[in-house]
Amino acid sequence: MPAFGADTRPTVTFPGPEADAREGGESVAGSPWPFFAVVHLAPADTKKVGTAFDLPIALALLAATGQLDPGALSDLVIVGELGLDGAIRGVRGMLSIARHVARSRADRLFVPPVNLAEAALIAHLVERLVSCSTLGALVTALRTGTLRQVVVPERAKRNAREELDFADVVGQVSAKRALEVAAAGGHNVMLLGPPGAGKTMLARRLSTILPTLSEEEALDVIAVQSVAGLVAPDTPLPPPRPFRAPHHTISYAGLVGGGRSPHPGEVSLAHLGVLFLDELLEFARRALEALRQPLEDGRVVITRAQRTVIYPAQFTLIGAANPCPCGHAGDPVVPCRCAMRDVRRYQARLSGPLADRIDMHVFVGAVPIDELSGREAPLPEGSESIRARVETARALQRARYHGTLSNAHASGRWLDACTPVDGDARDLLVKAATRYKFSARAYHRVLRVARTIADLDGAAAISRAAVAEALRYRTVSTEDEI
């Protein structure tokens, strides 16, 4: 009987009549009790985890004891958890299972009722879905041949109206421009500024200007959330871009994934969305350094003694931090009380290699009170109009790279082949890279940001102005020194 997985098939063996006689018992044919069964899930060297095998094992036992015709199970892939009352419960990772079955030769897929809407996201699999709510009802349907296609409940459509909006942010023009560039190219951003300046408020609105997920991207997002057990039957479609904001006390495994039975961490739950690390410098050093691989490769590889698990982790990192322990270094209004050595020690919590992977560093200053209370000021630009420019820039990138690749993830080879740079712009970039000793990674990241700025401007080539703006984002003080 096919069960969950292409190569995992449960087999059930019982002791023969001779063994029963030696133990003083009856054969299985004479009495189904007492007996013992050995359930073997091949291949044996693959670790099995989860409750998805409950229902296949129960049906295999019924078939082995003659209570169910094995032929009734020949065209089914079956997954499901069993309650003690015989109720069939949902399992995690159903979307990934459905994707696998859709590519296989199986005729039908049995899905627990709670997982029907999730499995039905694979459109060409809908006609092959069957379901029952209890083990008794399923056995009856298999015996009578009445197991038929079920009606899949329709998911609610997500309301396009966002609760958060950039129109709520007063001032912070340069910071909002930086986040627009980050959204357009998928760039990582570090927001530095005093407490209460609006860093968290800005970061939480980044997801409102990101492009709507495509159908394939939406499936990828839901698949990760399903493995983590975060998908509800009434989850609206299309799902919003993920926004994850873990607390700075999160563990290493909670951030990047892991555990005895590896599970996705926050970096994977933020796949194709935003990972916001507020008070970035307060996170454990080991957890922060583990971000290097996903920031570079867009995935997390978790290796244990018996297996290796790979989770997607292509996200936009937004970090927020105070510039010093008291939070007022560089603040023209409130003087800093920290000694210079304390400031340097505090900022050194962000290692050089990790800082090198953050494309944009933006100082977020406090907004004057009279500007906050001004009633005559024009209403700030809202998320809808900013998102329109971002989607236009992303469309240019899809056409340039022939896919869903964004500027932030384009290799140096792609940049050189697809990115014309004006002569004076190249000279400025080389001059800055030489003076400030940019690494090769930093050089290409500045070029990627400049390419995004040019896309927002609708320019085919990278201009000197685009490079100058990208250099300003590399360090807070670069603008004044070049």
Secondary structure, 3 states (H helix, E strand, C coil): CCECCCCCEEEEECCCHHHHHHCCCCCCCCCCCCCCCEEEEECCCCCCCCCCCHHHHHHHHHHHCCCCCHHHHCCEEECCEECCCCEEECCCCHHHHHHHHHCCCCCEEECCHHHHHHHCCCHHHHHHEECCCEHHHHHHHHHHCCCCECCCCCCCECCCCCCCCHHHCCCCHHHHHHHHHHHHHCCCEEEECCCCCCHHHHHHCHHHHCCCCCHHHHHHHHHHHHHCCCCCCCCCECCCCCEECCCCCCCHHHHHCECCCCECCHHHHCCCCEEEEECHHHCCHHHHHCCHHHHHHCEEEEECCCCEEEEECCCEEEEEECCCCCCCCCCCCCCCCCCHHHHHHHHCCCCHHHHHCCCEEEECCCCCHHHHCCCCCCCCCCHHHHHHHHHHHHHHHHHHHCCCCCHHHCCHHHHHHHCCECHHHHHHHHHHHHHCCCCHHHHHHHHHHHHHHHHHHCCCCECHHHHHHHHHHHCCCHHHHC
